[in-house]
Amino acid sequence: MVRQPRRRSIRNLKSSGWQAGRFTGRTLDKTTTGLFRWLTTDHSGMARMLTLMPQMGLLDSVKYVLACLLITLVGIVLQVVWLYFLIFHGLPLLLPV
């Protein structure tokens, strides 16, 4: 093996490090782009079902929104009740007095 002068070997190390950095950057860019493109693709077919769904009238839309609001409010109330029981009834059982 022929010994290279110090300047040339350092220059080779710098250029190979730069090439490795470029390769890593490009590979990472391609990977993340492909991953996020795959994640944002509709795999369930929901977009197609929504386009084939018949249009709703104003009254039906209002009923749908109110039903979603009611379901959300019931869920919030159930979570508050659950947290109340966990904190005020479950925690004293876990902490010996």
Backbone as XML, in Angstrom:
<?xml version="1.0"?>
<chain id="A" units="angstrom">
  <residue number="1" name="MET">
    <atom name="N" x="0.845" y="-1.159" z="0.000"/>
    <atom name="CA" x="0.000" y="0.000" z="0.000"/>
    <atom name="C" x="0.902" y="1.237" z="0.000"/>
  </residue>
  <residue number="2" name="VAL">
    <atom name="N" x="0.603" y="2.149" z="-0.869"/>
    <atom name="CA" x="1.422" y="3.352" z="-1.014"/>
    <atom name="C" x="0.919" y="4.404" z="-0.039"/>
  </residue>
  <residue number="3" name="ARG">
    <atom name="N" x="1.833" y="4.981" z="0.662"/>
    <atom name="CA" x="1.458" y="6.013" z="1.637"/>
    <atom name="C" x="1.238" y="7.328" z="0.903"/>
  </residue>
  <residue number="4" name="GLN">
    <atom name="N" x="0.094" y="7.956" z="1.165"/>
    <atom name="CA" x="-0.240" y="9.219" z="0.514"/>
    <atom name="C" x="0.220" y="10.379" z="1.388"/>
  </residue>
  <residue number="5" name="PRO">
    <atom name="N" x="0.474" y="11.474" z="0.759"/>
    <atom name="CA" x="0.809" y="12.649" z="1.565"/>
    <atom name="C" x="-0.384" y="13.021" z="2.458"/>
  </residue>
  <residue number="6" name="ARG">
    <atom name="N" x="-0.094" y="13.691" z="3.562"/>
    <atom name="CA" x="-1.134" y="13.980" z="4.574"/>
    <atom name="C" x="-2.260" y="14.836" z="4.001"/>
  </residue>
  <residue number="7" name="ARG">
    <atom name="N" x="-1.951" y="15.841" z="3.220"/>
    <atom name="CA" x="-2.989" y="16.724" z="2.663"/>
    <atom name="C" x="-3.954" y="15.957" z="1.767"/>
  </residue>
  <residue number="8" name="ARG">
    <atom name="N" x="-3.402" y="15.104" z="0.962"/>
    <atom name="CA" x="-4.240" y="14.356" z="0.024"/>
    <atom name="C" x="-5.154" y="13.385" z="0.771"/>
  </residue>
  <residue number="9" name="SER">
    <atom name="N" x="-4.644" y="12.727" z="1.815"/>
    <atom name="CA" x="-5.469" y="11.782" z="2.570"/>
    <atom name="C" x="-6.583" y="12.521" z="3.307"/>
  </residue>
  <residue number="10" name="ILE">
    <atom name="N" x="-6.299" y="13.718" z="3.831"/>
    <atom name="CA" x="-7.343" y="14.496" z="4.505"/>
    <atom name="C" x="-8.392" y="14.934" z="3.485"/>
  </residue>
  <residue number="11" name="ARG">
    <atom name="N" x="-7.941" y="15.350" z="2.290"/>
    <atom name="CA" x="-8.880" y="15.753" z="1.248"/>
    <atom name="C" x="-9.775" y="14.579" z="0.847"/>
  </residue>
  <residue number="12" name="ASN">
    <atom name="N" x="-9.191" y="13.374" z="0.769"/>
    <atom name="CA" x="-9.984" y="12.190" z="0.432"/>
    <atom name="C" x="-11.006" y="11.892" z="1.523"/>
  </residue>
  <residue number="13" name="LEU">
    <atom name="N" x="-10.595" y="12.056" z="2.781"/>
    <atom name="CA" x="-11.530" y="11.835" z="3.877"/>
    <atom name="C" x="-12.673" y="12.843" z="3.831"/>
  </residue>
  <residue number="14" name="LYS">
    <atom name="N" x="-12.344" y="14.100" z="3.533"/>
    <atom name="CA" x="-13.381" y="15.126" z="3.456"/>
    <atom name="C" x="-14.356" y="14.827" z="2.321"/>
  </residue>
  <residue number="15" name="SER">
    <atom name="N" x="-13.832" y="14.437" z="1.157"/>
    <atom name="CA" x="-14.718" y="14.185" z="0.017"/>
    <atom name="C" x="-15.562" y="12.935" z="0.263"/>
  </residue>
  <residue number="16" name="SER">
    <atom name="N" x="-14.986" y="11.884" z="0.893"/>
    <atom name="CA" x="-15.811" y="10.709" z="1.161"/>
    <atom name="C" x="-16.850" y="10.994" z="2.217"/>
  </residue>
  <residue number="17" name="GLY">
    <atom name="N" x="-16.525" y="11.818" z="3.207"/>
    <atom name="CA" x="-17.528" y="12.207" z="4.190"/>
    <atom name="C" x="-18.640" y="13.005" z="3.554"/>
  </residue>
  <residue number="18" name="TRP">
    <atom name="N" x="-18.287" y="13.881" z="2.626"/>
    <atom name="CA" x="-19.295" y="14.676" z="1.919"/>
    <atom name="C" x="-20.179" y="13.767" z="1.064"/>
  </residue>
  <residue number="19" name="GLN">
    <atom name="N" x="-19.581" y="12.806" z="0.396"/>
    <atom name="CA" x="-20.354" y="11.871" z="-0.423"/>
    <atom name="C" x="-21.278" y="11.025" z="0.452"/>
  </residue>
  <residue number="20" name="ALA">
    <atom name="N" x="-20.799" y="10.582" z="1.605"/>
    <atom name="CA" x="-21.645" y="9.798" z="2.508"/>
    <atom name="C" x="-22.796" y="10.644" z="3.029"/>
  </residue>
  <residue number="21" name="GLY">
    <atom name="N" x="-22.515" y="11.898" z="3.337"/>
    <atom name="CA" x="-23.578" y="12.800" z="3.792"/>
    <atom name="C" x="-24.622" y="13.032" z="2.720"/>
  </residue>
  <residue number="22" name="ARG">
    <atom name="N" x="-24.176" y="13.240" z="1.480"/>
    <atom name="CA" x="-25.132" y="13.428" z="0.378"/>
    <atom name="C" x="-25.967" y="12.176" z="0.162"/>
  </residue>
  <residue number="23" name="PHE">
    <atom name="N" x="-25.326" y="11.020" z="0.188"/>
    <atom name="CA" x="-26.047" y="9.766" z="-0.009"/>
    <atom name="C" x="-27.081" y="9.560" z="1.096"/>
  </residue>
  <residue number="24" name="THR">
    <atom name="N" x="-26.671" y="9.815" z="2.346"/>
    <atom name="CA" x="-27.587" y="9.661" z="3.473"/>
    <atom name="C" x="-28.747" y="10.626" z="3.361"/>
  </residue>
  <residue number="25" name="GLY">
    <atom name="N" x="-28.467" y="11.874" z="2.994"/>
    <atom name="CA" x="-29.526" y="12.870" z="2.840"/>
    <atom name="C" x="-30.518" y="12.502" z="1.755"/>
  </residue>
  <residue number="26" name="ARG">
    <atom name="N" x="-30.005" y="12.063" z="0.622"/>
    <atom name="CA" x="-30.899" y="11.681" z="-0.488"/>
    <atom name="C" x="-31.742" y="10.463" z="-0.118"/>
  </residue>
  <residue number="27" name="THR">
    <atom name="N" x="-31.104" y="9.477" z="0.514"/>
    <atom name="CA" x="-31.828" y="8.272" z="0.902"/>
    <atom name="C" x="-32.901" y="8.590" z="1.928"/>
  </residue>
  <residue number="28" name="LEU">
    <atom name="N" x="-32.548" y="9.409" z="2.898"/>
    <atom name="CA" x="-33.517" y="9.809" z="3.919"/>
    <atom name="C" x="-34.665" y="10.596" z="3.305"/>
  </residue>
  <residue number="29" name="ASP">
    <atom name="N" x="-34.361" y="11.473" z="2.364"/>
    <atom name="CA" x="-35.394" y="12.257" z="1.695"/>
    <atom name="C" x="-36.349" y="11.361" z="0.915"/>
  </residue>
  <residue number="30" name="LYS">
    <atom name="N" x="-35.800" y="10.418" z="0.166"/>
    <atom name="CA" x="-36.642" y="9.495" z="-0.604"/>
    <atom name="C" x="-37.509" y="8.635" z="0.321"/>
  </residue>
  <residue number="31" name="THR">
    <atom name="N" x="-36.920" y="8.180" z="1.413"/>
    <atom name="CA" x="-37.647" y="7.322" z="2.342"/>
    <atom name="C" x="-38.796" y="8.077" z="3.003"/>
  </residue>
  <residue number="32" name="THR">
    <atom name="N" x="-38.522" y="9.268" z="3.513"/>
    <atom name="CA" x="-39.582" y="10.024" z="4.189"/>
    <atom name="C" x="-40.648" y="10.467" z="3.209"/>
  </residue>
  <residue number="33" name="THR">
    <atom name="N" x="-40.257" y="10.848" z="2.009"/>
    <atom name="CA" x="-41.249" y="11.247" z="1.009"/>
    <atom name="C" x="-42.166" y="10.076" z="0.678"/>
  </residue>
  <residue number="34" name="GLY">
    <atom name="N" x="-41.584" y="8.905" z="0.456"/>
    <atom name="CA" x="-42.394" y="7.726" z="0.155"/>
    <atom name="C" x="-43.283" y="7.328" z="1.320"/>
  </residue>
  <residue number="35" name="LEU">
    <atom name="N" x="-42.744" y="7.417" z="2.536"/>
    <atom name="CA" x="-43.526" y="7.048" z="3.711"/>
    <atom name="C" x="-44.719" y="7.976" z="3.893"/>
  </residue>
  <residue number="36" name="PHE">
    <atom name="N" x="-44.496" y="9.287" z="3.808"/>
    <atom name="CA" x="-45.600" y="10.214" z="4.006"/>
    <atom name="C" x="-46.585" y="10.172" z="2.851"/>
  </residue>
  <residue number="37" name="ARG">
    <atom name="N" x="-46.120" y="9.878" z="1.653"/>
    <atom name="CA" x="-47.048" y="9.709" z="0.536"/>
    <atom name="C" x="-47.933" y="8.485" z="0.781"/>
  </residue>
  <residue number="38" name="TRP">
    <atom name="N" x="-47.339" y="7.410" z="1.309"/>
    <atom name="CA" x="-48.114" y="6.218" z="1.614"/>
    <atom name="C" x="-49.089" y="6.479" z="2.757"/>
  </residue>
  <residue number="39" name="LEU">
    <atom name="N" x="-48.656" y="7.234" z="3.779"/>
    <atom name="CA" x="-49.519" y="7.506" z="4.930"/>
    <atom name="C" x="-50.723" y="8.364" z="4.558"/>
  </residue>
  <residue number="40" name="THR">
    <atom name="N" x="-50.539" y="9.295" z="3.626"/>
    <atom name="CA" x="-51.641" y="10.188" z="3.265"/>
    <atom name="C" x="-52.547" y="9.600" z="2.189"/>
  </residue>
  <residue number="41" name="THR">
    <atom name="N" x="-52.214" y="8.442" z="1.681"/>
    <atom name="CA" x="-53.075" y="7.786" z="0.693"/>
    <atom name="C" x="-54.258" y="7.147" z="1.405"/>
  </residue>
  <residue number="42" name="ASP">
    <atom name="N" x="-55.417" y="7.244" z="0.786"/>
    <atom name="CA" x="-56.626" y="6.664" z="1.365"/>
    <atom name="C" x="-56.654" y="5.173" z="1.044"/>
  </residue>
  <residue number="43" name="HIS">
    <atom name="N" x="-56.290" y="4.342" z="2.027"/>
    <atom name="CA" x="-56.256" y="2.902" z="1.821"/>
    <atom name="C" x="-57.598" y="2.248" z="2.102"/>
  </residue>
  <residue number="44" name="SER">
    <atom name="N" x="-58.494" y="2.974" z="2.761"/>
    <atom name="CA" x="-59.770" y="2.377" z="3.145"/>
    <atom name="C" x="-60.841" y="2.522" z="2.071"/>
  </residue>
  <residue number="45" name="GLY">
    <atom name="N" x="-60.632" y="3.403" z="1.104"/>
    <atom name="CA" x="-61.642" y="3.634" z="0.074"/>
    <atom name="C" x="-62.726" y="4.600" z="0.510"/>
  </residue>
  <residue number="46" name="MET">
    <atom name="N" x="-62.489" y="5.339" z="1.584"/>
    <atom name="CA" x="-63.497" y="6.258" z="2.105"/>
    <atom name="C" x="-63.787" y="7.387" z="1.124"/>
  </residue>
  <residue number="47" name="ALA">
    <atom name="N" x="-62.784" y="7.888" z="0.426"/>
    <atom name="CA" x="-63.000" y="8.987" z="-0.526"/>
    <atom name="C" x="-63.931" y="8.545" z="-1.647"/>
  </residue>
  <residue number="48" name="ARG">
    <atom name="N" x="-63.763" y="7.326" z="-2.121"/>
    <atom name="CA" x="-64.630" y="6.828" z="-3.191"/>
    <atom name="C" x="-66.057" y="6.645" z="-2.682"/>
  </residue>
  <residue number="49" name="MET">
    <atom name="N" x="-66.199" y="6.155" z="-1.447"/>
    <atom name="CA" x="-67.537" y="5.976" z="-0.889"/>
    <atom name="C" x="-68.223" y="7.321" z="-0.692"/>
  </residue>
  <residue number="50" name="LEU">
    <atom name="N" x="-67.463" y="8.341" z="-0.297"/>
    <atom name="CA" x="-68.068" y="9.666" z="-0.115"/>
    <atom name="C" x="-68.522" y="10.277" z="-1.434"/>
  </residue>
  <residue number="51" name="THR">
    <atom name="N" x="-67.792" y="10.014" z="-2.520"/>
    <atom name="CA" x="-68.223" y="10.555" z="-3.813"/>
    <atom name="C" x="-69.450" y="9.821" z="-4.335"/>
  </residue>
  <residue number="52" name="LEU">
    <atom name="N" x="-69.588" y="8.538" z="-3.988"/>
    <atom name="CA" x="-70.752" y="7.773" z="-4.455"/>
    <atom name="C" x="-71.974" y="7.949" z="-3.556"/>
  </residue>
  <residue number="53" name="MET">
    <atom name="N" x="-71.799" y="8.569" z="-2.395"/>
    <atom name="CA" x="-72.902" y="8.740" z="-1.454"/>
    <atom name="C" x="-73.863" y="9.817" z="-1.969"/>
  </residue>
  <residue number="54" name="PRO">
    <atom name="N" x="-75.160" y="9.581" z="-1.843"/>
    <atom name="CA" x="-76.104" y="10.612" z="-2.288"/>
    <atom name="C" x="-75.994" y="11.868" z="-1.420"/>
  </residue>
  <residue number="55" name="GLN">
    <atom name="N" x="-76.313" y="13.015" z="-2.011"/>
    <atom name="CA" x="-76.219" y="14.285" z="-1.302"/>
    <atom name="C" x="-77.299" y="14.385" z="-0.230"/>
  </residue>
  <residue number="56" name="MET">
    <atom name="N" x="-76.953" y="15.001" z="0.901"/>
    <atom name="CA" x="-77.909" y="15.186" z="1.982"/>
    <atom name="C" x="-78.504" y="16.585" z="1.874"/>
  </residue>
  <residue number="57" name="GLY">
    <atom name="N" x="-79.757" y="16.710" z="2.300"/>
    <atom name="CA" x="-80.393" y="18.017" z="2.330"/>
    <atom name="C" x="-79.978" y="18.788" z="3.573"/>
  </residue>
  <residue number="58" name="LEU">
    <atom name="N" x="-80.500" y="20.009" z="3.715"/>
    <atom name="CA" x="-80.124" y="20.855" z="4.837"/>
    <atom name="C" x="-80.596" y="20.252" z="6.154"/>
  </residue>
  <residue number="59" name="LEU">
    <atom name="N" x="-81.815" y="19.765" z="6.191"/>
    <atom name="CA" x="-82.355" y="19.207" z="7.429"/>
    <atom name="C" x="-81.596" y="17.951" z="7.848"/>
  </residue>
  <residue number="60" name="ASP">
    <atom name="N" x="-81.261" y="17.109" z="6.903"/>
    <atom name="CA" x="-80.473" y="15.912" z="7.210"/>
    <atom name="C" x="-79.077" y="16.266" z="7.712"/>
  </residue>
  <residue number="61" name="SER">
    <atom name="N" x="-78.486" y="17.308" z="7.117"/>
    <atom name="CA" x="-77.153" y="17.745" z="7.555"/>
    <atom name="C" x="-77.197" y="18.263" z="8.985"/>
  </residue>
  <residue number="62" name="VAL">
    <atom name="N" x="-78.240" y="19.036" z="9.312"/>
    <atom name="CA" x="-78.371" y="19.565" z="10.671"/>
    <atom name="C" x="-78.574" y="18.422" z="11.662"/>
  </residue>
  <residue number="63" name="LYS">
    <atom name="N" x="-79.395" y="17.429" z="11.303"/>
    <atom name="CA" x="-79.596" y="16.270" z="12.182"/>
    <atom name="C" x="-78.288" y="15.513" z="12.402"/>
  </residue>
  <residue number="64" name="TYR">
    <atom name="N" x="-77.517" y="15.356" z="11.354"/>
    <atom name="CA" x="-76.244" y="14.647" z="11.456"/>
    <atom name="C" x="-75.279" y="15.390" z="12.381"/>
  </residue>
  <residue number="65" name="VAL">
    <atom name="N" x="-75.190" y="16.709" z="12.222"/>
    <atom name="CA" x="-74.296" y="17.513" z="13.059"/>
    <atom name="C" x="-74.749" y="17.453" z="14.515"/>
  </residue>
  <residue number="66" name="LEU">
    <atom name="N" x="-76.045" y="17.549" z="14.763"/>
    <atom name="CA" x="-76.554" y="17.488" z="16.130"/>
    <atom name="C" x="-76.303" y="16.119" z="16.760"/>
  </residue>
  <residue number="67" name="ALA">
    <atom name="N" x="-76.439" y="15.051" z="15.976"/>
    <atom name="CA" x="-76.166" y="13.709" z="16.493"/>
    <atom name="C" x="-74.686" y="13.573" z="16.859"/>
  </residue>
  <residue number="68" name="CYS">
    <atom name="N" x="-73.800" y="14.092" z="16.019"/>
    <atom name="CA" x="-72.357" y="14.047" z="16.328"/>
    <atom name="C" x="-72.055" y="14.864" z="17.573"/>
  </residue>
  <residue number="69" name="LEU">
    <atom name="N" x="-72.687" y="16.023" z="17.714"/>
    <atom name="CA" x="-72.485" y="16.859" z="18.893"/>
    <atom name="C" x="-72.972" y="16.147" z="20.151"/>
  </residue>
  <residue number="70" name="LEU">
    <atom name="N" x="-74.124" y="15.495" z="20.069"/>
    <atom name="CA" x="-74.664" y="14.772" z="21.216"/>
    <atom name="C" x="-73.743" y="13.620" z="21.626"/>
  </residue>
  <residue number="71" name="ILE">
    <atom name="N" x="-73.244" y="12.879" z="20.659"/>
    <atom name="CA" x="-72.327" y="11.774" z="20.939"/>
    <atom name="C" x="-71.050" y="12.302" z="21.596"/>
  </residue>
  <residue number="72" name="THR">
    <atom name="N" x="-70.545" y="13.431" z="21.113"/>
    <atom name="CA" x="-69.342" y="14.026" z="21.685"/>
    <atom name="C" x="-69.581" y="14.459" z="23.126"/>
  </residue>
  <residue number="73" name="LEU">
    <atom name="N" x="-70.712" y="15.111" z="23.384"/>
    <atom name="CA" x="-71.007" y="15.568" z="24.744"/>
    <atom name="C" x="-71.188" y="14.393" z="25.707"/>
  </residue>
  <residue number="74" name="VAL">
    <atom name="N" x="-71.846" y="13.332" z="25.258"/>
    <atom name="CA" x="-72.003" y="12.145" z="26.098"/>
    <atom name="C" x="-70.644" y="11.532" z="26.408"/>
  </residue>
  <residue number="75" name="GLY">
    <atom name="N" x="-69.762" y="11.499" z="25.432"/>
    <atom name="CA" x="-68.410" y="10.982" z="25.653"/>
    <atom name="C" x="-67.642" y="11.807" z="26.665"/>
  </residue>
  <residue number="76" name="ILE">
    <atom name="N" x="-67.789" y="13.132" z="26.594"/>
    <atom name="CA" x="-67.107" y="14.010" z="27.556"/>
    <atom name="C" x="-67.628" y="13.762" z="28.965"/>
  </residue>
  <residue number="77" name="VAL">
    <atom name="N" x="-68.943" y="13.663" z="29.108"/>
    <atom name="CA" x="-69.533" y="13.420" z="30.435"/>
    <atom name="C" x="-69.056" y="12.077" z="30.991"/>
  </residue>
  <residue number="78" name="LEU">
    <atom name="N" x="-69.021" y="11.046" z="30.164"/>
    <atom name="CA" x="-68.552" y="9.739" z="30.627"/>
    <atom name="C" x="-67.083" y="9.791" z="31.052"/>
  </residue>
  <residue number="79" name="GLN">
    <atom name="N" x="-66.267" y="10.542" z="30.338"/>
    <atom name="CA" x="-64.861" y="10.659" z="30.731"/>
    <atom name="C" x="-64.713" y="11.383" z="32.064"/>
  </residue>
  <residue number="80" name="VAL">
    <atom name="N" x="-65.515" y="12.434" z="32.275"/>
    <atom name="CA" x="-65.447" y="13.161" z="33.545"/>
    <atom name="C" x="-65.871" y="12.251" z="34.695"/>
  </residue>
  <residue number="81" name="VAL">
    <atom name="N" x="-66.944" y="11.478" z="34.504"/>
    <atom name="CA" x="-67.396" y="10.553" z="35.547"/>
    <atom name="C" x="-66.333" y="9.499" z="35.821"/>
  </residue>
  <residue number="82" name="TRP">
    <atom name="N" x="-65.722" y="8.976" z="34.783"/>
    <atom name="CA" x="-64.667" y="7.970" z="34.936"/>
    <atom name="C" x="-63.481" y="8.538" z="35.703"/>
  </residue>
  <residue number="83" name="LEU">
    <atom name="N" x="-63.048" y="9.749" z="35.368"/>
    <atom name="CA" x="-61.934" y="10.358" z="36.084"/>
    <atom name="C" x="-62.290" y="10.635" z="37.546"/>
  </residue>
  <residue number="84" name="TYR">
    <atom name="N" x="-63.526" y="11.034" z="37.799"/>
    <atom name="CA" x="-63.967" y="11.267" z="39.178"/>
    <atom name="C" x="-63.825" y="9.978" z="39.996"/>
  </residue>
  <residue number="85" name="PHE">
    <atom name="N" x="-64.326" y="8.866" z="39.460"/>
    <atom name="CA" x="-64.229" y="7.608" z="40.188"/>
    <atom name="C" x="-62.782" y="7.157" z="40.354"/>
  </residue>
  <residue number="86" name="LEU">
    <atom name="N" x="-61.964" y="7.357" z="39.342"/>
    <atom name="CA" x="-60.563" y="6.966" z="39.457"/>
    <atom name="C" x="-59.832" y="7.774" z="40.514"/>
  </residue>
  <residue number="87" name="ILE">
    <atom name="N" x="-60.063" y="9.070" z="40.526"/>
    <atom name="CA" x="-59.307" y="9.934" z="41.438"/>
    <atom name="C" x="-59.831" y="9.837" z="42.866"/>
  </residue>
  <residue number="88" name="PHE">
    <atom name="N" x="-61.146" y="9.949" z="43.045"/>
    <atom name="CA" x="-61.676" y="10.052" z="44.406"/>
    <atom name="C" x="-62.025" y="8.708" z="45.045"/>
  </residue>
  <residue number="89" name="HIS">
    <atom name="N" x="-62.170" y="7.654" z="44.266"/>
    <atom name="CA" x="-62.483" y="6.360" z="44.846"/>
    <atom name="C" x="-61.364" y="5.338" z="44.640"/>
  </residue>
  <residue number="90" name="GLY">
    <atom name="N" x="-60.674" y="5.410" z="43.518"/>
    <atom name="CA" x="-59.607" y="4.436" z="43.229"/>
    <atom name="C" x="-58.290" y="4.791" z="43.870"/>
  </residue>
  <residue number="91" name="LEU">
    <atom name="N" x="-57.943" y="6.068" z="43.882"/>
    <atom name="CA" x="-56.667" y="6.491" z="44.427"/>
    <atom name="C" x="-56.543" y="6.232" z="45.928"/>
  </residue>
  <residue number="92" name="PRO">
    <atom name="N" x="-57.587" y="6.488" z="46.737"/>
    <atom name="CA" x="-57.455" y="6.145" z="48.168"/>
    <atom name="C" x="-57.251" y="4.656" z="48.426"/>
  </residue>
  <residue number="93" name="LEU">
    <atom name="N" x="-57.764" y="3.809" z="47.551"/>
    <atom name="CA" x="-57.545" y="2.372" z="47.732"/>
    <atom name="C" x="-56.094" y="1.980" z="47.434"/>
  </residue>
  <residue number="94" name="LEU">
    <atom name="N" x="-55.454" y="2.739" z="46.550"/>
    <atom name="CA" x="-54.074" y="2.423" z="46.203"/>
    <atom name="C" x="-53.071" y="3.001" z="47.188"/>
  </residue>
  <residue number="95" name="LEU">
    <atom name="N" x="-53.441" y="4.096" z="47.847"/>
    <atom name="CA" x="-52.537" y="4.734" z="48.799"/>
    <atom name="C" x="-52.969" y="4.389" z="50.225"/>
  </residue>
  <residue number="96" name="PRO">
    <atom name="N" x="-52.211" y="3.577" z="50.907"/>
    <atom name="CA" x="-52.584" y="3.260" z="52.291"/>
    <atom name="C" x="-52.417" y="4.482" z="53.194"/>
  </residue>
  <residue number="97" name="VAL">
    <atom name="N" x="-53.409" y="4.695" z="54.041"/>
    <atom name="CA" x="-53.375" y="5.874" z="54.924"/>
    <atom name="C" x="-52.863" y="5.485" z="56.285"/>
  </residue>
</chain>
